[in-house]
Amino acid sequence: MSQQDMFRAIVGTMILASVALTYFVSPWWLLFTTFIGANMLQSAFTHFCPMDMMLRMTGRPEVRGGKKA
């Protein structure tokens, strides 16, 4: 699994967990979903993402099969 695949899996899990927590616990968990979306939007423009930095430390390949996606 490449770094990009791991990133997508982690973000997807965080969003699904936030939706479940919103439904079962409190609507305030929508702030967590908002934070995730805002972070992904700003990282598209600035290329700065804390999750990406953490995944780079794992040593996983950044792209699948050694080719740029």
Residue pairs with C-beta under 8 A, 6 or more apart in sequence:
1 9
1 60
2 60
2 61
2 62
2 63
2 64
3 52
3 55
3 56
3 58
3 60
3 61
3 62
3 63
4 62
4 63
4 64
4 69
5 64
6 55
6 58
6 60
7 51
7 52
7 55
10 51
11 36
11 40
11 51
14 32
14 36
15 33
15 36
18 29
18 30
18 32
18 33
18 36
19 33
21 29
21 32
22 28
22 29
22 30
22 33
39 49
39 50
40 49
42 48
43 49
43 52
56 62
63 69
